Amino acid sequence: MKPKSLFRIAPPLKDREHDEKLDLPGNLRGSGGLGTSFVKLLEDGLSKEGLRDALRKARLPASGTKRELAKKLVKEVEFPADVLSYLNVPALRSICQFLGLNQKGTKSELISAIESSSSEGAHPTRIIRLTDANFSDAIMTNEKLVAEVFTPWCSFCQEMAPAMRRMAEIYGQRIRFAKVNGDFCRATVDKMGVKGYPTFLLFRAGSEVFRNNDNIEPEELESTIRRLLEP
């Protein structure tokens, strides 16, 4: 049986205003974005307790209707692969069954299968997701990089998210913006000596040139980014 595409579970949004009303992260908005269809996938493919379990693992409030729980998980965790990482194996198998995918394999294999089924029409974003596997490569292959090490349960991380998306829209053509979920990228957290969340790391030509883990204000971070862009 041919796997369902996430983009056939729910029709892509045609109206940006409608998308704004859903209050989803910027990188999940717009035609072809994962936002609406991913919420629909979680809502239809998981039990309410499965959603609550994932939210508890992400240390997020786990009350509300099933749709509210699904929307909260997508909105706060932000990257679909990160959402999947908070699900247990039975929940991942439920989603694979719902999508008509192979339900056997390790947690990583199940996540890869689900991600592959959602690649059709994926909406590009100027904020990329980094993991233990690609963090070092990203530092070396991007001339300039801003990386935020965050967790979904960090309130200041949530407050900074709109500012990060705005800065990525403004400066994203000249500097790469990235996020690292500290909850499960423990090797990166340890390697970089991250002591709190959020930690902002700025790199130029592979070398760290700025670090802040002291609740930096958006204006100060933007000013630092502008200096990094100077010749």
BATI-526065 format. One record per residue (C-alpha): chain; x, y, z; residue number from 1; residue in one letter. Coordinates in steps of 0.001 Angstrom, whole numbers. Example, Ala and Ser with C-alpha at 12.3 -4.5 7.8 and 13.67 -1.06 7.14 Angstrom:
<martors>
MARTOR kette      px      py      pz  nr rest
MARTOR     A   12300   -4500    7800   1    a
MARTOR     A   13670   -1060    7140   2    s
</martors>
This chain:
<martors>
MARTOR kette      px      py      pz  nr rest
MARTOR     A       0       0       0   1    m
MARTOR     A    1362    3396    -941   2    k
MARTOR     A    2041    5530    2174   3    p
MARTOR     A    -197    8521    2704   4    k
MARTOR     A    1483   11882    2369   5    s
MARTOR     A    1047   14241    5280   6    l
MARTOR     A     -80   16771    2708   7    f
MARTOR     A   -3052   14624    1752   8    r
MARTOR     A   -4230   14262    5334   9    i
MARTOR     A   -5213   17916    5423  10    a
MARTOR     A   -5318   20294    2442  11    p
MARTOR     A   -2530   22899    2421  12    p
MARTOR     A   -3596   26313    3601  13    l
MARTOR     A   -4441   28693     793  14    k
MARTOR     A   -4785   31763    2931  15    d
MARTOR     A   -1923   33189    4978  16    r
MARTOR     A   -4426   35004    7209  17    e
MARTOR     A   -6021   31689    8092  18    h
MARTOR     A   -2547   30387    8927  19    d
MARTOR     A   -1879   33380   11180  20    e
MARTOR     A   -5085   32651   13074  21    k
MARTOR     A   -3793   29158   13856  22    l
MARTOR     A    -871   30887   15614  23    d
MARTOR     A    1671   28368   14364  24    l
MARTOR     A    5416   29090   14145  25    p
MARTOR     A    6506   30983   11047  26    g
MARTOR     A    8371   28019    9598  27    n
MARTOR     A    5168   25957    9702  28    l
MARTOR     A    3045   28534    7888  29    r
MARTOR     A    2033   28852    4289  30    g
MARTOR     A    1109   26548    1432  31    s
MARTOR     A    3096   23334    1674  32    g
MARTOR     A    4070   23990    5292  33    g
MARTOR     A    3828   21126    7755  34    l
MARTOR     A    1789   23015   10334  35    g
MARTOR     A   -1866   22195    9695  36    t
MARTOR     A   -1253   18732    8274  37    s
MARTOR     A    1129   17808   11084  38    f
MARTOR     A   -1411   18857   13715  39    v
MARTOR     A   -3976   16764   11857  40    k
MARTOR     A   -1581   13806   11775  41    l
MARTOR     A   -1013   13913   15538  42    l
MARTOR     A   -4691   14454   16262  43    e
MARTOR     A   -5830   11536   14112  44    d
MARTOR     A   -2868    9198   14549  45    g
MARTOR     A   -2446    9347   18336  46    l
MARTOR     A   -4538    8787   21397  47    s
MARTOR     A   -5115   11721   23754  48    k
MARTOR     A   -2913   10019   26345  49    e
MARTOR     A    -168    9632   23743  50    g
MARTOR     A    -240   13375   23141  51    l
MARTOR     A    -230   14078   26872  52    r
MARTOR     A    2738   11760   27364  53    d
MARTOR     A    4720   13600   24671  54    a
MARTOR     A    3894   16996   26182  55    l
MARTOR     A    4923   15806   29629  56    r
MARTOR     A    8256   14594   28225  57    k
MARTOR     A    8750   18044   26700  58    a
MARTOR     A    7790   19506   30103  59    r
MARTOR     A    4846   21372   28603  60    l
MARTOR     A    1285   21718   30007  61    p
MARTOR     A    -760   18655   29049  62    a
MARTOR     A   -4343   19861   29413  63    s
MARTOR     A   -6939   20631   26743  64    g
MARTOR     A   -8818   18950   23936  65    t
MARTOR     A   -7067   16487   21659  66    k
MARTOR     A   -6685   19114   18920  67    r
MARTOR     A   -5398   21678   21426  68    e
MARTOR     A   -2797   19176   22632  69    l
MARTOR     A   -1677   18388   19082  70    a
MARTOR     A   -1476   22078   18159  71    k
MARTOR     A     434   22887   21360  72    k
MARTOR     A    2987   20163   20641  73    l
MARTOR     A    3606   21390   17083  74    v
MARTOR     A    3652   25054   18077  75    k
MARTOR     A    5982   24816   21065  76    e
MARTOR     A    8394   22149   19867  77    v
MARTOR     A    8501   23830   16443  78    e
MARTOR     A   10408   21255   14369  79    f
MARTOR     A    8435   18172   13298  80    p
MARTOR     A   11357   15792   13861  81    a
MARTOR     A   11704   17171   17394  82    d
MARTOR     A    7992   16561   17991  83    v
MARTOR     A    8440   12947   16941  84    l
MARTOR     A   11391   12527   19289  85    s
MARTOR     A    9120   13141   22284  86    y
MARTOR     A    6793   10312   21252  87    l
MARTOR     A    7286    6809   22580  88    n
MARTOR     A    7699    3822   20253  89    v
MARTOR     A    4034    2665   20469  90    p
MARTOR     A    2907    6193   19527  91    a
MARTOR     A    5313    6263   16577  92    l
MARTOR     A    4009    2880   15450  93    r
MARTOR     A     466    4234   15640  94    s
MARTOR     A    1427    7073   13309  95    i
MARTOR     A    3196    4648   10955  96    c
MARTOR     A      59    2496   10891  97    q
MARTOR     A   -2075    5562   10189  98    f
MARTOR     A     253    6529    7305  99    l
MARTOR     A     452    2991    5931 100    g
MARTOR     A    4166    2692    6732 101    l
MARTOR     A    6238    -218    8061 102    n
MARTOR     A    5684    -377   11820 103    q
MARTOR     A    8862   -2337   12604 104    k
MARTOR     A   12213    -864   13556 105    g
MARTOR     A   13955    1196   16185 106    t
MARTOR     A   12692    4584   17321 107    k
MARTOR     A   15154    6330   14994 108    s
MARTOR     A   14053    4183   12046 109    e
MARTOR     A   10368    4912   12719 110    l
MARTOR     A   11066    8660   12914 111    i
MARTOR     A   13040    8522    9642 112    s
MARTOR     A   10165    6716    7927 113    a
MARTOR     A    7639    9322    9082 114    i
MARTOR     A    9930   12202    8114 115    e
MARTOR     A   10443   10686    4650 116    s
MARTOR     A    6685   10474    4116 117    s
MARTOR     A    6380   14188    4885 118    s
MARTOR     A    9112   15417    2572 119    s
MARTOR     A    6788   16119    -358 120    e
MARTOR     A    6406   19875    -739 121    g
MARTOR     A    8266   20638    2476 122    a
MARTOR     A    8215   24351    3192 123    h
MARTOR     A   11734   25864    3275 124    p
MARTOR     A   12694   27878    6316 125    t
MARTOR     A   15643   30080    7108 126    r
MARTOR     A   15901   28514   10579 127    i
MARTOR     A   17369   25034   10308 128    i
MARTOR     A   17249   22237   12870 129    r
MARTOR     A   20630   20939   14045 130    l
MARTOR     A   21314   17700   15879 131    t
MARTOR     A   24327   15925   17366 132    d
MARTOR     A   24851   14393   13923 133    a
MARTOR     A   25145   17624   11908 134    n
MARTOR     A   26080   20384   14375 135    f
MARTOR     A   29849   20310   13702 136    s
MARTOR     A   29334   20172    9929 137    d
MARTOR     A   26985   23179   10087 138    a
MARTOR     A   29622   25235   11889 139    i
MARTOR     A   32253   24399    9283 140    m
MARTOR     A   30097   24709    6158 141    t
MARTOR     A   28408   28018    7009 142    n
MARTOR     A   30589   31119    6923 143    e
MARTOR     A   28373   32749    9565 144    k
MARTOR     A   25996   30881   11865 145    l
MARTOR     A   23678   31833   14742 146    v
MARTOR     A   22697   28793   16812 147    a
MARTOR     A   20177   28839   19647 148    e
MARTOR     A   20328   25905   22075 149    v
MARTOR     A   16811   25758   23500 150    f
MARTOR     A   14217   23514   25113 151    t
MARTOR     A   10440   23608   24601 152    p
MARTOR     A    9830   24050   28346 153    w
MARTOR     A   12088   27121   28641 154    c
MARTOR     A    9782   30158   28937 155    s
MARTOR     A   12435   32636   27777 156    f
MARTOR     A   13135   30428   24738 157    c
MARTOR     A    9450   30715   23871 158    q
MARTOR     A    9569   34498   24307 159    e
MARTOR     A   12609   34741   22019 160    m
MARTOR     A   11127   32552   19261 161    a
MARTOR     A    9259   35365   17425 162    p
MARTOR     A   12367   37570   17522 163    a
MARTOR     A   14512   34754   16123 164    m
MARTOR     A   12064   34192   13281 165    r
MARTOR     A   11956   37932   12532 166    r
MARTOR     A   15769   38190   12485 167    m
MARTOR     A   15994   35113   10263 168    a
MARTOR     A   13621   36786    7804 169    e
MARTOR     A   15718   39971    7789 170    i
MARTOR     A   19263   38572    7842 171    y
MARTOR     A   18742   34982    6676 172    g
MARTOR     A   20238   35600    3231 173    q
MARTOR     A   23573   36566    4782 174    r
MARTOR     A   23802   34423    7911 175    i
MARTOR     A   22469   30975    8728 176    r
MARTOR     A   20068   30698   11664 177    f
MARTOR     A   19747   27380   13481 178    a
MARTOR     A   18214   25791   16567 179    k
MARTOR     A   19397   22876   18679 180    v
MARTOR     A   16962   21128   21032 181    n
MARTOR     A   19009   20656   24213 182    g
MARTOR     A   16619   18042   25563 183    d
MARTOR     A   17996   15316   23322 184    f
MARTOR     A   21126   16785   21693 185    c
MARTOR     A   23087   16025   24835 186    r
MARTOR     A   26399   15431   23053 187    a
MARTOR     A   26261   18940   21564 188    t
MARTOR     A   25223   20464   24901 189    v
MARTOR     A   28179   18784   26641 190    d
MARTOR     A   30658   19516   23854 191    k
MARTOR     A   29742   23201   23711 192    m
MARTOR     A   29601   23544   27506 193    g
MARTOR     A   26025   24809   27490 194    v
MARTOR     A   24999   25698   31059 195    k
MARTOR     A   21495   27097   30575 196    g
MARTOR     A   18697   27809   28126 197    y
MARTOR     A   18543   29551   25828 198    p
MARTOR     A   22209   29750   24908 199    t
MARTOR     A   22993   31739   21773 200    f
MARTOR     A   26196   30847   19930 201    l
MARTOR     A   27549   32868   17007 202    l
MARTOR     A   30190   31395   14709 203    f
MARTOR     A   32322   32909   11969 204    r
MARTOR     A   34475   30717    9707 205    a
MARTOR     A   34119   27782   12085 206    g
MARTOR     A   35106   29645   15252 207    s
MARTOR     A   32856   30769   18098 208    e
MARTOR     A   32869   34581   18331 209    v
MARTOR     A   29978   35203   20741 210    f
MARTOR     A   28068   33360   23446 211    r
MARTOR     A   25206   34370   25730 212    n
MARTOR     A   23168   32305   28191 213    n
MARTOR     A   21991   35201   30334 214    d
MARTOR     A   18531   35981   28902 215    n
MARTOR     A   19805   38388   26262 216    i
MARTOR     A   17290   40936   24984 217    e
MARTOR     A   16305   40644   21300 218    p
MARTOR     A   17714   44114   20538 219    e
MARTOR     A   21133   43179   21945 220    e
MARTOR     A   21210   39902   20028 221    l
MARTOR     A   20255   41674   16800 222    e
MARTOR     A   22958   44279   17362 223    s
MARTOR     A   25520   41509   17829 224    t
MARTOR     A   24347   39809   14636 225    i
MARTOR     A   24688   43065   12701 226    r
MARTOR     A   28279   43402   13946 227    r
MARTOR     A   28975   39832   12821 228    l
MARTOR     A   27797   40791    9339 229    l
MARTOR     A   30222   43693    9095 230    e
MARTOR     A   33201   43112    6738 231    p
</martors>
